[in-house]
C-alpha cells in the first residue's frame, strides 16, 4: 500500500519491479519553467535513482548486515533525505528494512551501506577525496557533484539530454567487494579514475 504524502514520482515507482523502476527513472524528463504533467522535480528523480541503486548492486554476504539489521542510506542532503525516507518507509531489501540517516557524522560512515553526498553536504569537495580514500569495505558512494568520480566516488548523477543519467567509476567499484548488475552498467556511462573531464 502506498503511504500518504509520498511524492508523485516515488508513488508511481513504489509498486513496480526493480528493473522497470530503473528504466522508468532513466526515461523521466525533468521539470522546466513551464513544467508539464509528465515532468518531475529533479530531486524526486535523484531520490528514485538512489532508492533503486540498492536493487542493482550486490553487497557481499554477511558484511555489516546481520539478520534483521537495517540497510542504511546515509544522506548528506536535507532536501533529498525526506523524499528518500518516504520512499523507503516499510520497504525491505532481502529481508532487511530500509532506513535513511540524515547528515550522519563522518565517524559513523562505516555503518552506512550507501552514502549520498548532495549539495547540502557539510563535507565539501575539498574534503571528500581523503574521506573516500579512508572508507573501508563495500560502501556505495553516490553524488550529483561535479568531479565526484575524479575524487574516488562510485556513481555520479549527471544531466544528459534533459534527464538524470548515472556515470559509474568502475575503478572505484572494483576496489570494493560490491558487484554492479549488468543491467545498470549497460544503462550508465562508464568512466575510470582520472579520465579526462569525467564527472
C-alpha positions as CSV (number, residue, x, y, z in Angstrom):
1,X,0.0,0.0,0.0
2,X,1.3,3.5,-0.8
3,X,2.0,5.9,2.0
4,X,0.1,9.2,2.1
5,X,2.2,12.2,1.3
6,X,4.6,10.2,-1.0
7,X,5.9,12.5,-3.8
8,X,4.1,11.7,-7.1
9,X,7.1,10.2,-8.8
10,X,8.0,7.9,-6.0
11,X,4.4,7.0,-5.6
12,X,4.5,5.8,-9.2
13,X,7.7,3.9,-8.7
14,X,6.9,2.0,-5.4
15,X,4.6,-0.7,-6.8
16,X,6.9,-1.6,-9.8
17,X,9.6,-4.3,-10.0
18,X,13.2,-3.2,-9.8
19,X,14.1,-3.5,-13.4
20,X,11.2,-1.3,-14.5
21,X,12.0,1.2,-11.8
22,X,15.4,2.0,-13.1
23,X,14.2,2.1,-16.7
24,X,11.4,4.5,-15.8
25,X,13.7,6.8,-13.8
26,X,16.1,7.0,-16.8
27,X,13.3,8.0,-19.1
28,X,11.7,10.7,-16.9
29,X,12.1,14.3,-18.1
30,X,13.0,17.0,-15.6
31,X,10.7,19.9,-14.9
32,X,11.4,23.1,-16.9
33,X,10.0,26.5,-16.2
34,X,6.7,25.5,-17.9
35,X,6.6,22.1,-16.3
36,X,4.3,19.7,-18.0
37,X,2.3,17.0,-16.1
38,X,4.8,14.4,-17.3
39,X,7.8,16.2,-16.0
40,X,9.2,15.6,-12.5
41,X,11.2,17.6,-10.0
42,X,14.9,16.9,-10.2
43,X,15.2,15.9,-6.6
44,X,12.4,13.3,-7.0
45,X,14.3,11.8,-9.9
46,X,17.5,11.7,-7.9
47,X,15.8,10.1,-4.9
48,X,14.3,7.5,-7.3
49,X,17.8,6.6,-8.5
50,X,19.3,6.4,-5.0
51,X,16.4,4.3,-3.9
52,X,16.9,1.9,-6.8
53,X,20.7,1.5,-6.7
54,X,20.3,-0.8,-3.7
55,X,18.4,-3.2,-6.0
56,X,21.1,-3.2,-8.7
57,X,24.2,-3.5,-6.6
58,X,25.1,-6.6,-4.5
59,X,26.8,-6.4,-1.2
60,X,28.9,-9.3,0.0
61,X,27.0,-11.8,2.1
62,X,27.2,-11.0,5.8
63,X,29.1,-7.8,5.5
64,X,27.7,-5.4,8.2
65,X,24.3,-6.9,7.7
66,X,23.2,-9.3,10.4
67,X,19.7,-10.9,10.2
68,X,17.1,-8.2,10.6
69,X,19.7,-5.4,10.6
70,X,18.6,-2.4,8.5
71,X,20.1,-1.4,5.2
72,X,21.3,2.2,5.8
73,X,21.1,5.0,3.2
74,X,23.2,7.8,4.7
75,X,22.1,11.1,3.0
76,X,24.1,14.3,3.2
77,X,21.4,16.4,1.7
78,X,18.5,17.9,3.6
79,X,16.3,18.1,0.5
80,X,16.7,14.6,-0.8
81,X,16.7,12.9,2.6
82,X,13.0,13.3,3.4
83,X,12.0,12.3,-0.2
84,X,14.1,9.1,0.2
85,X,12.8,8.4,3.7
86,X,9.2,8.4,2.4
87,X,10.1,6.1,-0.5
88,X,11.8,3.5,1.7
89,X,9.3,3.6,4.5
90,X,8.1,0.0,5.1
91,X,10.3,-1.4,2.4
92,X,12.9,-4.2,2.7
93,X,15.9,-5.5,0.8
94,X,16.5,-9.2,1.1
95,X,14.7,-9.1,4.4
96,X,16.5,-6.0,5.7
97,X,14.4,-2.9,6.4
98,X,15.5,0.2,4.5
99,X,16.2,3.3,6.6
100,X,17.6,6.8,5.9
101,X,20.0,8.5,8.2
102,X,20.2,12.3,7.6
103,X,23.6,14.1,7.8
104,X,25.4,11.4,9.9
105,X,28.8,12.3,11.4
106,X,31.7,11.0,9.4
107,X,32.9,8.8,12.2
108,X,29.7,6.8,11.7
109,X,30.1,6.3,7.9
110,X,31.3,2.7,8.3
111,X,27.8,1.8,9.5
112,X,26.4,3.0,6.1
113,X,25.7,0.8,3.1
114,X,25.1,3.7,0.7
115,X,26.3,7.3,1.2
116,X,24.8,10.2,-0.9
117,X,26.8,13.5,-1.0
118,X,24.4,16.2,-2.1
119,X,24.7,20.0,-2.5
120,X,23.9,20.5,1.2
121,X,26.6,18.1,2.4
122,X,28.7,19.5,5.3
123,X,31.6,17.7,3.6
124,X,32.7,19.7,0.6
125,X,34.6,18.5,-2.4
126,X,37.9,19.5,-0.9
127,X,37.4,17.1,2.0
128,X,35.8,14.3,0.0
129,X,38.9,12.8,-1.6
130,X,40.5,12.0,1.7
131,X,37.2,10.8,3.2
132,X,36.5,8.5,0.3
133,X,40.0,7.1,0.5
134,X,39.6,6.3,4.2
135,X,36.3,4.5,3.7
136,X,36.8,0.7,4.0
137,X,34.6,-2.1,3.0
138,X,31.8,-2.2,0.5
139,X,30.1,1.2,0.9
140,X,28.4,2.5,-2.3
141,X,29.1,6.2,-2.7
142,X,26.8,8.4,-4.8
143,X,26.7,12.2,-5.6
144,X,25.4,14.8,-8.0
145,X,28.5,17.0,-7.6
146,X,30.9,17.6,-10.5
147,X,34.2,15.9,-10.1
148,X,32.9,13.2,-7.8
149,X,34.3,10.3,-9.8
150,X,37.8,12.0,-10.0
151,X,37.7,12.2,-6.2
152,X,37.1,8.5,-5.9
153,X,33.3,8.4,-5.9
154,X,31.5,5.5,-7.4
155,X,28.3,6.8,-9.0
156,X,27.6,10.4,-10.2
157,X,24.2,11.6,-11.2
158,X,24.6,14.0,-14.2
159,X,22.4,15.7,-16.7
160,X,22.1,14.3,-20.2
161,X,19.6,15.5,-22.7
162,X,17.3,16.9,-20.1
163,X,17.3,13.8,-17.9
164,X,19.3,12.5,-14.9
165,X,21.9,10.0,-16.0
166,X,24.3,7.8,-13.9
167,X,28.0,7.8,-14.5
168,X,29.8,4.9,-12.9
169,X,33.5,4.9,-11.9
170,X,34.4,1.3,-12.5
171,X,37.8,1.6,-10.8
172,X,36.2,2.8,-7.6
173,X,33.7,-0.1,-7.7
174,X,36.4,-2.6,-8.3
175,X,38.3,-1.6,-5.2
176,X,35.5,-2.9,-3.1
177,X,33.6,-6.2,-3.0
178,X,30.5,-4.6,-4.5
179,X,29.0,-6.1,-7.7
180,X,27.0,-3.9,-10.0
181,X,24.4,-5.6,-12.2
182,X,25.0,-5.8,-15.9
183,X,21.6,-4.0,-16.4
184,X,22.8,-0.9,-14.6
185,X,26.2,-1.0,-16.2
186,X,24.6,-1.1,-19.7
187,X,22.4,1.8,-18.9
188,X,25.1,4.0,-17.4
189,X,28.1,5.8,-18.8
190,X,31.3,4.2,-17.5
191,X,34.4,6.0,-16.5
192,X,37.7,5.3,-14.7
193,X,39.9,7.2,-12.2
194,X,41.4,10.4,-13.6
195,X,39.8,10.0,-17.0
196,X,39.8,13.4,-18.7
197,X,36.8,15.6,-17.7
198,X,34.8,12.7,-16.3
199,X,32.1,13.7,-13.8
